[in-house]
Amino acid sequence: MLKRRGFTEAKLVSDLTVEKFDLGYDCVGAAPSVQNLFNFVEEHIVIFGVLRGN
């Protein structure tokens, strides 16, 4: 499905070593998760979050 939408590759951060990507997507929203993504993304990071409470 990702390739049909124009993405060429999708990987989990835990599977990465030294690769760099143009786009990273974080659904966790925790600071350590986002900070780790900065190590592998050169261009854009999308952070998806859901507000809790009122």
Secondary structure as a PSIPRED ss2 file (coil, helix, strand):
# PSIPRED VFORMAT (PSIPRED V4.0)

   1 M C   1.000  0.000  0.000
   2 L C   1.000  0.000  0.000
   3 K C   1.000  0.000  0.000
   4 R C   1.000  0.000  0.000
   5 R C   1.000  0.000  0.000
   6 G C   1.000  0.000  0.000
   7 F C   1.000  0.000  0.000
   8 T C   1.000  0.000  0.000
   9 E C   1.000  0.000  0.000
  10 A C   1.000  0.000  0.000
  11 K C   1.000  0.000  0.000
  12 L C   1.000  0.000  0.000
  13 V H   0.000  1.000  0.000
  14 S H   0.000  1.000  0.000
  15 D H   0.000  1.000  0.000
  16 L C   1.000  0.000  0.000
  17 T C   1.000  0.000  0.000
  18 V C   1.000  0.000  0.000
  19 E C   1.000  0.000  0.000
  20 K C   1.000  0.000  0.000
  21 F E   0.000  0.000  1.000
  22 D E   0.000  0.000  1.000
  23 L E   0.000  0.000  1.000
  24 G E   0.000  0.000  1.000
  25 Y E   0.000  0.000  1.000
  26 D E   0.000  0.000  1.000
  27 C C   1.000  0.000  0.000
  28 V C   1.000  0.000  0.000
  29 G C   1.000  0.000  0.000
  30 A C   1.000  0.000  0.000
  31 A H   0.000  1.000  0.000
  32 P H   0.000  1.000  0.000
  33 S H   0.000  1.000  0.000
  34 V H   0.000  1.000  0.000
  35 Q H   0.000  1.000  0.000
  36 N H   0.000  1.000  0.000
  37 L H   0.000  1.000  0.000
  38 F H   0.000  1.000  0.000
  39 N C   1.000  0.000  0.000
  40 F C   1.000  0.000  0.000
  41 V E   0.000  0.000  1.000
  42 E E   0.000  0.000  1.000
  43 E E   0.000  0.000  1.000
  44 H E   0.000  0.000  1.000
  45 I E   0.000  0.000  1.000
  46 V E   0.000  0.000  1.000
  47 I E   0.000  0.000  1.000
  48 F C   1.000  0.000  0.000
  49 G C   1.000  0.000  0.000
  50 V C   1.000  0.000  0.000
  51 L C   1.000  0.000  0.000
  52 R C   1.000  0.000  0.000
  53 G C   1.000  0.000  0.000
  54 N C   1.000  0.000  0.000
